[in-house]
Amino acid sequence: MPPVEESKAVEASIELEHSIGFSGVPGCLFYHPGGEHFVFAAGGTVVIQSFLDPHDQHFLSGHDGPITCMCMSKSGRYFASGQNGENSDVLVWDFESKKMLYRLSEHDHGVKCISFSDDELLLCTVGVDSDKKMIIWDLSNGYIVCNQKSNPQPTNCVTWGGMVKDVKRRDTDKYLLVTSGAKTSVLWELDPYLGDLHAEQIHTTGRGEQVRENTIVEFSGDKETIFCGTTSGDFGLINVRLKKLMKTVRACRLGILSLLTWPEGVICGGGDGTITTFDTKLIDRQECKLDGPVVAMSFSPDKAELVAGTSTGFVYRVRLEGLQTLLVCENHYAPVKCVAFAPESSDKFATASEDNTIKIWDSGDYTVITTAMVKDAGAPTCLVFSLDMLISGWEDGKIRAHDVDSGSPLWLIDNAHRGGVTALALSHNQRFILTGGKEGEVRVWELRSRELVSHLKEHTLPVRSIALYEDNFHAISCSRDRSFLCWDLRSERKITSHQQRMGGINGVALSKDQTVVLTVGQERRVTSWDLRDQNPTNVRDLSPNLDDEAMTIALSNDGTLFATAGTSMLVKLWDFSTLELLAVGKGHSGLVNELKFSPDDRQIVSVGDDGNIFVWNCYV
C-alpha cells in the first residue's frame, strides 16, 4: 500500500505557458502573412504569438544557443533560424505544423545571415567571418545545391532578387541574389541545375568612392534596383543592370538597421530610434521615434501597417498612415538575473535584469505594470518583492528599494557589502532583511530605520542564498566555501554547520517542517540534509553524466515539490520526499539564473542569461 500512495503523490508535470523575451537581434521579427501572428526570436527559441491573445503562443525549440539570424519565406510557409557556437546549425521550420523540417549542419563557428528565394525553393546561408562559407540549399530535400566562399568579407546581409533577366529584361532560369557587407556589394547568378554560382562585384567608384559598411540590403519591387542601408545612416541605390551605385540618400543618425521597400517608396529604421518613410522620389515624408534602435521591421499583408522591434526589447505596431504607434509588448534585452513574487499574490511578479531595469509583470496578460530604472550600479544580483516595495541587491554593494506602483526610488543602503550584495531575504513579518555579501558576511538590517542590526561572519567565500525560518529568529545561509550554516539571529551566533564534500553551494531550500534542508551547487547533485545529522540523508545526481550544475533551487509553497535549473538550461521538477525527477522543461538557451514558484504553486517562473522569462504551468 505505501508504494501505491507514493506513486500517486509524485505525479506532476510542467508545460511552457508563455515566453517573455524579444531578443532585439537585427532582422529577427516578422509579421506573418496570415495577419494574425507575429514571429520573433527569444534567445534560442522561435516564438509564434498572436496579436490578439497573449496566451496564444507556439514555441519552436531546437537551438542550444541564442539565435543570431532569422528569415521568413514570402508566403510565410517557412521560417529559418541560425545560431553561433559549436552547433552552428540552420533550422528550417514549417509554420502550419510548427515542426522542424531540416537541420542544416554545415557551417562552422556561426551563421551570419540567411534568406529564402522568392519561389521558396532555395535557401541561402552565409557564415560568420571565421566560417567564410556561402551555401545554397534545396528546400525540397535539404541537400546542398552549391557551396562557395563568401564575398565580401565580412558579409553582413543577403537577399534574393528573383530571376536573372536577359537583354530584353525577361526572366531566365537563373537566380539572382546579392550579398553585402564591408565597403561593397556582390551580385551572384545561380544556375540551380548545374550548381554554378557566378559573382560580379558592384562598382562603387565615381564622385568619391563609397567606403561605408552595409548593414542591410533589399531589392525594389521590380528587382531593378538594390537599396543598401549603411552604418553611416544613409542608403545607396544600385542599378542592377549596370551593376553600379547610382546615388546615396541621407536617412538617419547612428546607422540604418532595418529597411523595407514598397511601391510607394522606402522605409528606414535607424539606430537613433526613428522610422522614416521616403516616397518614390526619395524625399522623406514622415517620421516617428520609438524607444531604442529599430533593428527589425516587417509589413502586414495589406501593407497598411508594419511591426517594428527595437534593440531595447520593445515591439510596436506602426500604422503607415501618419506613423501612429501601438506598443505590443516590452521585454528585457539583457540577461535576467532574478525573479520574485509578492507574498500570497500570484497575479504579478518582478524581475531584474542587466539592462539596469526592474519590471513588475501582470501574470494575466504579461504586460509591464511598473518599471524601475537604476543607473551606474552594475548588475542586479538579488530581489525580493514585498507588498509595497521592491528591494534589490546590486554589484556596487548597495541595497535599493523602489515603490511598487510608480517604480520611483524610496531609499538605499550605501556600502551594504563590499564587493557586492549576493543574497537577500525578507523576514516574514516584513520588518527586516537579511543580506549576504561577496566576502562571506551575513547582515541583518532593520527596514524602517535601515540600520545594521547584526553582522555574522563565518563564511569565507561569497554567500549565494539565504532561507529564513517561519519564526523570523533563525536562518540558513549557504556559500561557495562548501558550507551552509544555521544562525540564531537573536543571540547572533552560529548553531550548526554542515559541509559539502565537493564544490561550493549555489542554492538552499528549507522544508515546511523546517528540519530538512536541500542544497545544490558545484557538486552537481541535489543533497538532502537533516539539521540534526552532520551527514546527508539523501543524494541524487542532477543528470546521468554529472554535467548539470544547478544555480538555483526553489521549494513549492505546499512543500511537496522543488525545482532546479542551471547550466543545462533545463527546468527540472522533483519530488521533495524522494528526490525523484518528475518533469523536465526545455526552452532556455542560456544559463538559468533563478526560478520561483508562484504562491498558489500553479506556475513556475524562470529567468536566464538568454534574456528570457519563461512562465511554466505546473500540474500536480
N, C-alpha and C positions, 0 to 999 in steps of 0.2 A: 503493500500500500504506500509507504513513504516515497518510493521512487516514482510512482504514478503522480502523486501530488507535486513532486519536484519538477517533473517534466511539464506539467501544466503551468507551473509558475514561471518557467523560463521562456514561454512562447512570446516573442517580441520581434518587431521589425521596424526599419526606418525607410522612409521614402522622401526623395528630394522634392520639396514643395515649391520653393522659389529661390531664384538666384538674384542677388543684388550686386551689380558689378560690371558696368561697361568699361572695358579696359582703356579706352581712349587711344587705341592703336590706329594709325592712319589707314583709311580705306576699309575699316572693319565694321561698317554699319550699312544696312541695306533696307530699303522699303520694298517689300515683296510685291510683285506684280498682281497678286491676288487682291491687294488693297486692304487686307485686314491685319496683317502682321508686319513686324519689322524684325530683322535678324542681325545679331551682333556677336562679337567675341567678348567673352567674360573669362579672363585667364586662359585656361586651356580648353574651355567649353564653348561650343557654338549654341547660342540661345535663340529660340524662335518664340517671340512674345506677341500677344495680341495687343492692339492699341486700346481696345475697349475693356478687357478684363485682365487685371494684373495677375490673377491666379492662373490664367491660360498661358502656360509656358511649356516648351519642349526643350530637352537638353540633349545635345549631340556630343557625347564624350568619347574620346579616343586618343587625345594627345596627353603626353606626360610632362609637358612644359607649356608655357604661355604661347598663345597663337600670335604670330608675327605678321601674317598677311591673310587676306580673305578675298574671294571674288564670288559673284553670283552670275549664272548664265542669263541670257537675255530674257527667256520666258519665266525664269525663277525655278526651273525644274531642278537644277543642280546648284550646289554650293561646294566650294573647295576651300580648305584652310591649311596653312603651313606653319611650321614652328622651327626654332633653332635648337641646337644641342646635339647630343649623341644620337637621338632618334629623330632626325630632322626629316620627317615624313610629310607628304602632302596627302590629306584625306579628302576624298570626294564623297559628298552626301547627296541623297535623294530627298527632296523636300516632302513629297507626298508620303512616303513610307517612313520618313525620319530615321533612315538607316544608312550605314556606310556602304558605298558601292566599291570603292577601291582604296587601298593603302599603297601609295606610290613611294617606294623606299629606294631612291637613287641618289639623292643629294647628300652631301657631307657637310657637317658644321651648321647648316641653316638654310632656310628658304627666304628670299628677299621679297619676291613679288610673283603673282600668278594671274592668269587671265584666260577666260573661255573664248573660243571663237564664236562669231555671231550665229552660226548654224548649230552650235552646241555639239559639234563632232570632235573637236580638238581642245586640248588644254595645254597652255604654255606655262612652264615653271622656270624661274630663274633663281639660282643660289646666291648666297652671300659672297662677299669678296674672296674669302678663302676657298670657296667651293668652285667658283668660275664655270659653272655648268648652266646651259640653257637647254631645256628638254621639251620636246613636243610629244604629247601623249594622245593616243587614240582612245576616246571615251567609250567605244563600243566593246573593247576588250581589256583596257588598261595597259596595253603594250606601248612601247616607245616607238614613235614614228621616226624621230631623228634626235641626235644629241650633238650639241655644238658648244664651243667655248663662248661664254657670254661676252657681249660687246655692247656698249662701252664698259670700261672698268672704272669704278663700280657701276652696276646697273641698278637704278632706283625704282623703275616702273616699266611696265609692259602692257600693251593693249593691241587688239586686233583691229584691222581696218577693212574687213570684207575681203573681196577678191581683187587680185591684180587686174588692172584694166589695160587693154591694148591701145593702139594709137588712135582708134576711134572711140575710146573711153567706154568700151564694152567689157563686161566681166569675162575673165578667162577661168581656167580651172585651177589656178594657183592662188594661194592665200597670201594676204599682205598683213604684216604686223610691224610694230615699231617698239624699240627699246630705247630708253633714255636714262641719262644719269649725269656723270660729271662732264660738263663742258660741251656735250654733244648728244645727238640722237642718231640712231641707226635704223634704216628701213630694211626689212627682211622679206624675201619672196620664198614661199614654201611650196614645193611640189610634193603633195602628200603621198603620191603613188610611188615615187622614186625615193622619197626621204631626203631630197636635196633642199638645202637651206642656203640661200644666197644673200649676202649682206652688202648694203651700199650706204656709206656714210653721208649724212646730210650736211650740206655746206652752210657754215655759219659766218663765213667771211663776207666782207663788204665794207660798209662805213663803220669800222671798228669791229673787231672780232668778238663774238659773244663768248664770254668766259664764265657764264653763270652755271650753277648746278641745277639741273632739272629735278623737280620733286614729283611731278605728276604729268601724265600725257593722255590726251583724249582726241579722237577723230571727230570731225564735224559730221552732220547727218548724211551729207552726200559723199563722204570719205575723200574729199578733195583737199581738205585742209587738216593739219595737225596743230592742236593747241598744247603748248608746253608751259606748265607753271614752274616758277623758279624760286630759289631761296632768297632772291633779292626783291621779291614782291611784284614782279611783272610777269606777263605771259607772252610767249612768242608764237607767231603764226608761221607754219611751214607749209609751203606748197608741195603737195605730194608728187605732182607731175614733174616739176622742176627740181624736186629734192633740195630745196633751198629755203633758208629762213628769210621771210619777207619783211616782217616788222615786229616790234615789241610794244606792248601796251602796259602802262603802269596800273596796278590794281590795289595794292595794299602795302602795309608795312609788315616786317618780320616774316616774309615769305608766303607763297601760296601753298597751302597744304592740301586743298581739295578743289576740284574743278569739274563742272558739268557743262555740256553743250546741248543746245536745243534749237528748234527752228527760229526762236526769237532772239538768239544770241548766246552769251556765255555767262555762267555764274561762277564766281570765285569765292572760296573760303580761305580766310587769311589767318596768319599767325597772330595778328592783332585782335582776333575775335570777330572780325567783320565778315558779313556776307554781302557781296556786291554783284549786282546784275548789270550786264552790258547788252546793248541792242546789237542789231546786225551790222551797224556802222562802228561798233566797238566804242560807243560813248556810254559812260556809266550813268545809269538811270535811277537806281535805288540802292540803299544801303541800310543794313541793320547790324546791331552788335550783340553778340552772345557772350556768355560767361566762359572765357577761355579760348585758346586757339581752335579754329574749326578744322578738325582733322578728317572728317568724313561727311559726305552729302550723297543723297540718293533720291531720285524722283519718285513721286507717286505714279500709278498707272496713267492717270489723265494729265499729268504734269501741271496740276493746279497747285500742288504743294510739294515740299521735299522734307525729308527727315535729315537732321544735322546733328553730329556729335562733336563734342569738344574734348580736348585732352585733359580737362579738369573733371570729366565724368558726367557732364550734362548731356541729355538727349532732348532735342526740340523738334516740333513740327513747325514748319515755316510756310505760310501762305505766300505764294509768289505775287499775288496782287496786294501791293502795299507792304510786303515783307513783314506781316504780322506773325509773332512767335507764340508758341504754346509749349510750356515745359512738359515733357512726357515723363521723365524720371531723372533723378540725380543719384550719383554714386561716389564712393571714394575712388580716387585714381592712383593710390599708392598702397603699399602693404597695410592691411588692417591688423592691429596688434592685440586688441582686447574687446570684449563684449560683456555686457551686464544687463540684468533685468532688475527692475524695481521690486522690492518685497511685495509678494502677494498680488502682483499686477502682471498679467501675461499679455496685455493688449499693446505694449510697447517695450522696446529695448534700445540700448545705447551701444555705440561702437566708437572706437578711437583709432585713428589712422596716422601713418607717417606723412600724410598730406596736411598735418597740423590742424585737423578738424575733429571735433566730437559731434556725432549726429545721433539724434533720437528718432527712431523709426516707428511708424504705426504698423502693428502686426496684422492689421486687417487689409490694408491696400498697399503697404510697403512704401508709403510716401514719407518724406522727411518732415518731422514736426518742428524740430529745433536744431539749429547748427551753432556750435561754439567754435570760434577760431582762436588758436594760440600761435603766436609767432616767436621765433628765436628761442625755442625750448628744447630742440632736439625731437626725438620720437617719444610718443606716449608709451608707457610700459605697463600700466595697470589702471583699472577703472572700477568704481562702484557707483551704483545708482540708488540714491535714497529717494524719498517721496518728493522732496522739494529741491534737491541739488544733485549735480554730478560731481564726484570727487575723483581726481585723476592724479597719477604719479608720472613724472617725466624724467628724461635723461639728464636734464640740467639740475636734478636734485631737489626740485620744488614740488610741492603738493598744491594743486589748484582746485577751486570749487567754482562751478558755473550754475546759474539759475536754470531750472528745468524748462520753464516756459519761454524765456527770452534768449537763453544762451549767453547772457552777459556775465562777466566775471564777478564773483561775490567776494572772494578772498584768496590769499595764497600764503603758504608757509614757506618762507625762504630758507634755503640751505637745510632742508629736512634731512637729507642724506648726502654725504659727499660721494661723488661719482655717479649718482643717480638713484632714484627710487625704483625698486624692483618688485615689490609686492605690496598689496593693500587689502585690508579687510575692514568692514564696517560692523560695529557692535550691533547686536540685535535690538537694543534699546535706542540706537542711533545717537548715543551721547559721546562716543569716542571712536577713533580709528586706530588700527594697528598698521604699521608700515615696516617693510623690510628694505634694506639697503645693499648696495654693491659690496660694501666692506664687511657684511655679515651681521650688522646690528639690527635688532628689532626694537621699535619705539612705539610708545603709546601717546596719542595726542587727544586732548580734550577738545571737542568740536566747538563749543560755544566760545571759549577763550583762545583756541588754537595754541594752547601752551603744551609743552612737553611734560608729560606726567611720569613716564617711566622709560628707562634706557636699559635694554637687555642685550648683552654682548657675550655670546658663546660661539656662534658660528664663525668660521674663518674664511669663508667664501660667500659669494652673493646669495641672499635669501631669495628663493624662487616662488614660494607660495606660503600663505598663512590661512589656517582654518580656526574659527572661533567656536568655543563651546556655547551651548544654549544659556548657561548661567552667566555669561559675559565675564567670568573670572578666570577662565583657563583658555589656553590657545595652543595650537600646534604650528610650528614653523619648520620648513624644510629648506635645504641648502645644497649647493653644488659641492659642499665638503663631505658628501655622502651620509649626512646625518639628518634626522628630524628630532626636534626637541619639544617636550611638553612643558608649558610655563604656568606658574601660578602668578597671575597678574597683580593680586593684592599684596603678596609678600615679595614680589619682584624676584623670584628665584626659579631655577630650573627644577622640575620634578623628575622627569625621566629623559633618558637619551637612548636613541636607537640608531644603529649604524648599518648602512647597506654595504654589502661585500664589495661591489664594484661600481664605480662611476657615481656622479652626482645625481641628486634627486631634483626633478623638474616640477613635480606636482604632488599634492597631497589632498586626500579627501577623508572626512570623518563620518563614521556611521551614525545612524539616527540614535542608537543607544549609547553612542559616544565612548565605546570601548574598543572598536576596531578602526584601524587606520589603513588606507590604501595609498601606496606610493608608486610613482612611475618615474623613469629617468634614463640615464645613460646605460644602465644595466639591460635596457630593452626588454624588461619584464614588468608585469604588474605584480606587486607584492602586498600581501595582507598581513597586518601585524595586530597582535593583541597587546595593548599597552602594559599588561601585567607580565608579559613574557619578552625576554630580550631577543628571541629568535623569531623569524617569520612563521606564521601559521600556514600560509599557502603562497605558492609562487606559480605564475603562469606566463609562458612566453607570449609576447605580443604578436610574433609572427614565426612561422616554422624555421626560417633561416636567420632569425635574430637580426633583421636589417631595419626594424622599425623602432626608432626612438620616440617615445611619446613625450610631447612638450606640455601637454595639458591633460587634466582629468577632471571630470565633473560627476557628482552624485545626484541622482534624481531626488526630488523632494520627499517622495514616499520611502526612499531608502532601499528599493528593490533592485535598481539598475544603476550602472555607471557607464560613462562614455569616455573614450580616449581618442587622441589624434596627435599627429606629429609629422615626422619625416616621410612616412609612407604616403602622405596626402589622402589617407582614408579616415573616415569617421567610423569608429568601432563601438558597438553597443554590447555590454557584458551583463551577466547576472551577478549581483553583488555577493550572494551567499556561496556560489560555487566557482566563481571566476570563469564561467563558461562563455565563450564568444557566441552571441546571439544573432548579430546582423552586422553588415559592413556597408557603408555608404561611400560611393565613389563620385567625385565631382571636382574636388580641388586639384589644381595643377602646380601648387607650391606648398611650402611648409605651412601646416595648420598651427596657428599660434594659440588659439584659445577656443573653447566651446562651453556653452552653458545650457542647462535645462530651463525651460520656462517654468514659472511657479506652479502651473497646473500639470506639468510633466507631459503635455501633449506635443511639445515641439522641442527641438534642439537647434540652437543657432551656433554655427561655426564660422570662424574668420581666419584668413590666411595671408601669406605673403603674395599670393596672386591677386590681391586686391578684392577678392570675392567675399561676400557674406552669403552663406547658404543656410536656408531655413529647411529643416528636416521634420517631417511628421513622424511621430513616434507612436507605434501601435503596440499595445500590451494586451 
